[in-house]
């Protein structure tokens, strides 16, 4: 147990034989706790006090909980340390690199590239500690520390491009994004200013990186790349279960990926369901082209039908982000008596814009010009987006709000096209 000294009292009732370490205690922690500050006095040699097996449990992480309650994922002493060789390969880390990954410790991505990937690569892990995100300060710290590789979730990338990216004097050699698919407009903006391309990657708390744009691989706009080494990715039709060019992103368990979880801790039924019929099912929908590149369509829970057409929220959100007024956007179904549902967009405006009739008219016109009639945004609301601790949009809350469910948030002003 590693906690702030101020929080040690919270663990008074936690029983068990475990090591307790207090951080920031000034070297005088309360009884039963070791002071983190004394670590430099410890012997250089490590003498293990027991046997640790490869299949022993190492980590338990909760999933983000964007569409339902979080699940508790179990990883072993192999699945994350060794599995993240794929993550190291995707990021392109080398010995001596200075790697900055922006991630909350409560998110498995923190383990991905705040620890295992740079550790495997013999790279330096740089931590930028802040209470509130400041793009200018971040770039100042990146220059000061000589950051050579940088990973951030789409939320951070979307905030970064609202600032003057030319402030960064030394651009990292490698820049990547993970957590949610990154909109092409953001990638293009960074390429234009920094002269380097953000390489998207796809993975889960349950795995290491499964699909990615790896160094040296030709990039296709909008694609998240090809399967990483050790992952046999199959797209299964959600209804028939047959492999095809579009379907649920799944992993063939006959060649069990090293980086795949043991299962959901304490939930055998859910583990069995996720790994039925010889495949691990991610719950995400993708499409594969003739060259093997995969494009993210959306969570199976997020894709919806309007007038019997299948709608991918990600595609509509990417179009909205092309407009200078939009900093962030999330699209969910809004009930409609004729079409069953129509796309509704929740929009966070860029600095200098206000939520008005005129702004709504501009965004509706922008949507009409760039989307087929059945896809275009029909309802609009200017609002902050509910998010998980890892920065992912809580679409389950937005869907409830759009459906008018009680207790799903304060109603805002709706604009209709």
C-alpha positions as CSV (number, residue, x, y, z in Angstrom):
1,X,0.0,0.0,0.0
2,X,1.6,3.3,-1.1
3,X,-0.4,6.4,0.0
4,X,0.1,10.0,1.0
5,X,1.1,10.4,4.7
6,X,-2.1,12.4,5.2
7,X,-4.2,9.4,4.1
8,X,-2.7,6.6,6.2
9,X,-5.6,6.9,8.7
10,X,-8.0,5.7,6.1
11,X,-6.4,2.3,6.1
12,X,-6.7,1.6,9.9
13,X,-9.4,-1.0,9.4
14,X,-7.8,-2.7,6.3
15,X,-6.6,-6.0,7.6
16,X,-3.9,-8.2,6.2
17,X,-0.1,-8.8,6.0
18,X,1.1,-6.2,3.5
19,X,3.8,-3.5,3.3
20,X,2.6,0.0,4.1
21,X,4.5,3.0,2.6
22,X,3.7,6.6,3.4
23,X,4.8,9.3,1.0
24,X,5.5,12.9,2.1
25,X,5.8,12.1,5.8
26,X,9.2,13.8,6.3
27,X,10.6,10.5,7.4
28,X,8.5,10.1,10.5
29,X,5.4,8.1,9.6
30,X,3.1,6.6,12.1
31,X,3.6,3.1,13.5
32,X,3.5,0.3,11.0
33,X,4.3,2.5,8.0
34,X,7.6,2.9,6.2
35,X,8.7,6.3,5.0
36,X,9.1,6.6,1.2
37,X,11.9,9.1,1.8
38,X,14.0,6.4,3.4
39,X,14.0,4.3,0.2
40,X,17.5,5.6,-0.8
41,X,18.9,4.0,2.3
42,X,17.7,0.5,1.3
43,X,20.2,-2.2,0.1
44,X,20.9,-2.2,-3.6
45,X,20.4,-6.0,-3.7
46,X,16.8,-7.3,-3.7
47,X,16.2,-10.5,-1.8
48,X,12.7,-11.9,-2.6
49,X,10.8,-13.3,0.4
50,X,8.7,-15.7,-1.6
51,X,8.2,-17.3,-5.0
52,X,6.3,-15.3,-7.6
53,X,4.9,-17.3,-10.5
54,X,4.3,-16.1,-14.0
55,X,0.5,-16.7,-13.7
56,X,0.2,-15.1,-10.3
57,X,-2.0,-12.0,-10.1
58,X,0.0,-8.8,-10.5
59,X,-2.6,-6.0,-11.1
60,X,-6.3,-5.3,-10.8
61,X,-7.6,-2.4,-12.8
62,X,-11.1,-1.1,-13.2
63,X,-12.3,-0.4,-16.8
64,X,-13.3,3.1,-17.6
65,X,-17.1,2.6,-17.3
66,X,-18.1,4.7,-20.3
67,X,-21.2,2.6,-21.1
68,X,-21.9,0.7,-17.9
69,X,-20.5,0.1,-14.4
70,X,-16.7,-0.5,-14.4
71,X,-15.4,-4.1,-14.5
72,X,-12.4,-5.4,-12.5
73,X,-9.7,-6.7,-14.8
74,X,-7.1,-9.1,-13.6
75,X,-3.5,-9.2,-15.1
76,X,-0.6,-11.5,-14.3
77,X,3.2,-11.1,-13.9
78,X,3.3,-11.9,-17.7
79,X,0.3,-10.3,-19.3
80,X,1.3,-6.7,-18.6
81,X,5.1,-6.6,-18.2
82,X,5.7,-8.9,-21.2
83,X,2.5,-7.9,-23.0
84,X,3.6,-4.3,-23.2
85,X,6.5,-5.2,-25.4
86,X,3.8,-4.5,-28.1
87,X,3.2,-1.1,-26.6
88,X,6.9,-0.3,-26.6
89,X,7.0,-1.3,-30.3
90,X,4.0,0.9,-31.1
91,X,5.3,4.0,-29.3
92,X,8.7,3.5,-30.9
93,X,10.6,3.9,-27.6
94,X,14.4,3.5,-27.5
95,X,17.0,3.3,-24.8
96,X,17.7,6.8,-23.5
97,X,14.4,8.3,-24.6
98,X,12.6,10.7,-22.3
99,X,8.9,9.6,-22.4
100,X,6.0,11.7,-21.2
101,X,2.6,10.1,-20.9
102,X,-0.4,12.0,-19.6
103,X,-2.6,9.7,-17.7
104,X,-4.3,9.3,-14.3
105,X,-2.9,6.5,-12.1
106,X,-6.4,5.1,-11.9
107,X,-6.3,4.3,-15.6
108,X,-4.6,1.2,-17.0
109,X,-2.9,3.4,-19.7
110,X,-0.8,4.7,-16.8
111,X,0.6,1.2,-16.4
112,X,1.0,1.0,-20.2
113,X,3.4,3.9,-20.8
114,X,4.1,5.5,-17.4
115,X,5.8,2.3,-16.5
116,X,6.0,-0.9,-18.5
117,X,6.7,0.3,-22.0
118,X,9.5,2.8,-21.1
119,X,10.8,0.4,-18.5
120,X,11.2,-2.4,-21.1
121,X,12.9,0.1,-23.4
122,X,15.3,1.5,-20.8
123,X,13.8,4.9,-21.3
124,X,13.4,7.7,-18.8
125,X,9.8,8.2,-17.5
126,X,9.1,11.9,-17.2
127,X,6.1,13.0,-15.0
128,X,4.5,16.4,-15.4
129,X,2.6,17.1,-12.1
130,X,-0.2,19.6,-12.4
131,X,-3.5,20.4,-10.7
132,X,-5.1,22.0,-13.8
133,X,-4.2,21.4,-17.4
134,X,-2.2,24.2,-19.0
135,X,-1.1,23.7,-22.6
136,X,1.6,26.5,-22.5
137,X,3.1,25.2,-19.2
138,X,3.1,21.6,-20.6
139,X,5.1,22.6,-23.7
140,X,7.5,24.6,-21.5
141,X,8.1,21.5,-19.4
142,X,8.5,19.3,-22.5
143,X,11.2,21.7,-23.8
144,X,13.0,21.9,-20.4
145,X,13.1,18.1,-19.9
146,X,13.9,17.3,-23.5
147,X,10.9,15.0,-24.1
148,X,11.6,12.7,-27.1
149,X,8.3,10.7,-27.0
150,X,4.8,11.9,-26.0
151,X,1.5,10.0,-25.5
152,X,-1.8,11.7,-24.5
153,X,-5.5,10.8,-24.7
154,X,-7.6,12.6,-27.3
155,X,-9.1,15.0,-24.7
156,X,-5.6,16.4,-24.1
157,X,-4.8,16.6,-27.8
158,X,-8.0,18.5,-28.4
159,X,-7.1,20.9,-25.6
160,X,-3.5,21.3,-26.9
161,X,-4.6,22.4,-30.4
162,X,-6.6,25.2,-28.9
163,X,-3.2,26.7,-27.9
164,X,-0.3,27.9,-30.0
165,X,1.6,24.7,-30.7
166,X,4.5,26.6,-32.2
167,X,5.6,27.5,-28.7
168,X,7.2,24.0,-28.4
169,X,10.8,24.5,-29.5
170,X,11.8,20.8,-29.7
171,X,9.1,18.5,-31.0
172,X,9.2,14.9,-29.8
173,X,10.3,12.3,-32.3
174,X,7.3,10.1,-31.5
175,X,3.8,11.3,-30.7
176,X,0.9,8.9,-30.1
177,X,-2.7,8.8,-28.8
178,X,-4.8,6.2,-27.1
179,X,-7.9,5.9,-25.1
180,X,-10.4,6.8,-27.7
181,X,-10.1,7.2,-31.5
182,X,-8.4,10.5,-32.4
183,X,-10.2,12.7,-34.9
184,X,-8.3,13.2,-38.2
185,X,-8.7,17.0,-37.9
186,X,-6.5,16.9,-34.7
187,X,-3.9,14.8,-36.4
188,X,-3.7,17.1,-39.4
189,X,-3.4,20.2,-37.2
190,X,-0.5,18.8,-35.3
191,X,1.2,17.6,-38.5
192,X,0.9,21.1,-40.0
193,X,2.4,22.9,-37.0
194,X,4.9,20.3,-35.6
195,X,5.7,18.5,-38.8
196,X,5.1,15.1,-37.1
197,X,2.2,12.7,-37.2
198,X,0.2,11.4,-34.2
199,X,0.0,7.7,-34.5
200,X,-3.2,6.3,-33.1
201,X,-3.4,3.0,-31.2
202,X,-6.2,0.8,-30.0
203,X,-6.2,-1.4,-26.9
204,X,-8.1,-1.9,-23.6
205,X,-7.7,-2.3,-19.9
206,X,-8.1,-6.0,-20.7
207,X,-5.1,-6.0,-23.1
208,X,-2.0,-4.3,-24.3
209,X,-2.2,-2.4,-27.6
210,X,-4.0,-4.6,-30.2
211,X,-4.0,-2.4,-33.3
212,X,-1.7,0.5,-34.0
213,X,0.0,2.7,-36.5
214,X,3.6,1.7,-35.7
215,X,6.8,3.5,-36.7
216,X,7.6,3.3,-40.4
217,X,4.2,2.0,-41.4
218,X,2.4,4.1,-44.0
219,X,-0.5,5.9,-42.4
220,X,-4.1,6.1,-43.7
221,X,-6.2,9.0,-42.6
222,X,-8.9,7.8,-40.1
223,X,-7.3,4.3,-39.7
224,X,-6.0,3.1,-36.3
225,X,-3.5,0.9,-38.2
226,X,-2.9,-2.8,-38.3
227,X,-2.7,-5.6,-35.6
228,X,0.4,-5.4,-33.5
229,X,2.7,-8.4,-33.1
230,X,1.1,-11.3,-31.2
231,X,-2.5,-10.3,-31.9
232,X,-4.7,-12.2,-34.4
233,X,-7.6,-9.8,-34.9
234,X,-10.8,-11.0,-36.3
235,X,-14.0,-9.0,-37.0
236,X,-17.1,-11.0,-36.0
237,X,-20.6,-10.2,-37.2
238,X,-22.5,-9.2,-34.0
239,X,-25.5,-11.3,-35.1
240,X,-24.1,-14.4,-36.9
241,X,-20.7,-14.5,-35.2
242,X,-19.0,-15.1,-38.6
243,X,-15.7,-13.3,-39.5
244,X,-16.0,-10.5,-42.1
245,X,-14.8,-7.1,-43.3
246,X,-16.8,-5.3,-40.5
247,X,-17.8,-6.5,-37.1
248,X,-16.8,-6.7,-33.4
249,X,-13.0,-6.5,-32.9
250,X,-12.1,-9.9,-31.5
251,X,-9.0,-11.9,-30.7
252,X,-8.4,-15.5,-31.7
253,X,-7.8,-17.4,-28.5
254,X,-6.3,-20.4,-30.3
255,X,-3.2,-18.2,-30.3
256,X,-3.7,-16.7,-26.9
257,X,-2.2,-13.1,-26.9
258,X,0.4,-12.7,-24.1
259,X,-1.1,-9.3,-23.2
260,X,-4.7,-10.5,-22.6
261,X,-6.1,-10.5,-19.1
262,X,-6.9,-13.6,-17.1
263,X,-10.5,-12.5,-16.8
264,X,-12.9,-10.3,-14.8
265,X,-12.1,-10.8,-11.1
266,X,-15.0,-12.4,-9.2
267,X,-17.2,-12.4,-12.3
268,X,-16.9,-15.8,-14.0
269,X,-20.1,-15.4,-16.1
270,X,-18.9,-12.1,-17.6
271,X,-15.4,-13.7,-18.3
272,X,-17.1,-16.7,-20.0
273,X,-19.3,-14.4,-22.1
274,X,-16.3,-12.3,-23.2
275,X,-14.3,-15.3,-24.3
276,X,-17.0,-17.5,-25.8
277,X,-16.5,-19.7,-28.9
278,X,-12.8,-19.3,-29.0
279,X,-12.6,-15.5,-29.2
280,X,-12.2,-12.6,-26.9
281,X,-14.7,-10.0,-27.8
282,X,-13.8,-6.3,-27.2
283,X,-17.2,-4.8,-27.6
284,X,-15.8,-2.4,-30.2
285,X,-16.8,-2.4,-33.9
286,X,-14.3,-2.0,-36.6
287,X,-13.9,-2.3,-40.4
288,X,-10.9,-3.8,-42.3
289,X,-9.8,-2.7,-45.8
290,X,-8.1,-4.8,-48.5
291,X,-4.6,-3.9,-47.1
292,X,-5.5,-5.0,-43.6
293,X,-5.9,-1.5,-42.1
294,X,-8.6,-1.3,-39.4
295,X,-10.9,1.7,-38.9
296,X,-12.7,2.3,-35.7
297,X,-16.5,2.5,-36.0
298,X,-17.6,2.8,-32.4
299,X,-18.5,0.9,-29.3
300,X,-21.2,-1.7,-30.0
301,X,-23.3,0.2,-27.5
302,X,-22.7,3.5,-29.2
303,X,-23.6,2.7,-32.8
304,X,-27.3,3.4,-33.4
305,X,-29.8,3.3,-36.2
306,X,-31.6,6.3,-37.7
307,X,-34.2,5.7,-40.4
308,X,-32.8,2.1,-40.5
309,X,-29.3,3.4,-41.4
310,X,-26.4,2.6,-39.1
311,X,-24.8,5.7,-37.6
312,X,-21.2,5.8,-36.2
313,X,-21.0,8.7,-33.7
314,X,-17.3,9.0,-34.3
315,X,-17.7,9.9,-38.0
316,X,-20.2,12.7,-37.2
317,X,-18.0,14.0,-34.3
318,X,-15.0,14.2,-36.6
319,X,-17.0,16.3,-39.1
320,X,-18.1,18.7,-36.3
321,X,-14.6,19.1,-35.1
322,X,-13.6,20.4,-38.6
323,X,-15.5,23.6,-37.7
324,X,-13.5,26.2,-35.9
325,X,-16.2,26.8,-33.3
326,X,-16.0,23.2,-31.9
327,X,-13.5,22.2,-29.3
328,X,-15.2,18.8,-28.5
329,X,-18.3,17.0,-29.6
330,X,-20.2,13.8,-28.7
331,X,-23.1,12.4,-30.8
332,X,-25.8,10.2,-29.3
333,X,-29.3,9.1,-30.5
334,X,-32.2,11.4,-29.7
335,X,-35.6,9.7,-29.9
336,X,-37.7,10.6,-32.9
337,X,-41.3,9.5,-33.7
338,X,-40.6,9.0,-37.4
339,X,-37.0,8.0,-37.8
340,X,-36.7,6.0,-34.5
341,X,-33.7,8.2,-33.6
342,X,-31.8,11.2,-35.0
343,X,-28.2,12.2,-34.3
344,X,-28.0,14.7,-31.4
345,X,-24.6,16.5,-30.8
346,X,-23.4,17.8,-27.5
347,X,-20.9,20.5,-28.3
348,X,-18.1,22.2,-26.3
349,X,-17.3,25.5,-27.9
350,X,-13.8,26.8,-28.7
351,X,-12.6,29.9,-26.9
352,X,-14.3,33.0,-28.3
353,X,-17.6,31.3,-29.4
354,X,-20.9,31.5,-27.6
355,X,-23.8,29.1,-27.7
356,X,-26.3,31.1,-29.8
357,X,-28.8,30.7,-32.6
358,X,-26.2,31.9,-35.1
359,X,-23.6,29.4,-33.9
360,X,-26.1,26.5,-34.1
361,X,-27.1,27.6,-37.6
362,X,-23.5,27.5,-38.7
363,X,-22.9,24.0,-37.3
364,X,-26.1,22.7,-38.9
365,X,-25.0,24.1,-42.2
366,X,-21.6,22.6,-41.8
367,X,-23.2,19.2,-41.1
368,X,-25.4,19.4,-44.1
369,X,-22.5,20.2,-46.5
370,X,-20.4,17.3,-45.3
371,X,-22.7,14.5,-44.4
372,X,-25.3,12.4,-46.2
373,X,-28.9,13.4,-45.3
374,X,-29.5,10.4,-43.1
375,X,-26.3,11.1,-41.1
376,X,-26.4,14.8,-40.5
377,X,-26.9,16.2,-37.1
378,X,-30.5,17.1,-36.4
379,X,-30.4,18.2,-32.8
380,X,-27.7,20.3,-31.1
381,X,-27.0,21.3,-27.5
382,X,-24.1,23.3,-26.1
383,X,-22.9,21.7,-22.9
384,X,-19.9,20.3,-21.0
385,X,-19.3,16.6,-21.6
386,X,-19.4,14.2,-18.7
387,X,-16.1,12.2,-18.5
388,X,-14.5,9.4,-16.7
389,X,-11.3,9.9,-14.6
390,X,-9.3,8.9,-17.7
391,X,-10.9,11.5,-19.9
392,X,-13.3,9.3,-21.8
393,X,-16.7,10.6,-22.6
394,X,-19.5,9.1,-20.5
395,X,-21.9,8.5,-23.4
396,X,-24.3,6.5,-21.2
397,X,-25.1,9.7,-19.4
398,X,-25.6,11.7,-22.6
399,X,-27.9,9.0,-24.1
400,X,-30.0,9.2,-20.9
401,X,-30.1,12.9,-21.1
402,X,-31.1,12.9,-24.8
403,X,-33.8,10.4,-23.9
404,X,-35.1,12.8,-21.2
405,X,-34.6,10.3,-18.4
406,X,-35.1,11.6,-14.9
407,X,-32.0,12.5,-13.1
408,X,-29.7,12.5,-16.1
409,X,-28.6,16.1,-15.9
410,X,-30.0,19.6,-16.1
411,X,-31.8,20.3,-19.4
412,X,-30.1,22.8,-21.7
413,X,-31.3,24.7,-24.8
414,X,-31.9,22.4,-27.7
415,X,-31.5,23.6,-31.3
416,X,-33.1,21.6,-34.1
417,X,-32.4,21.6,-37.8
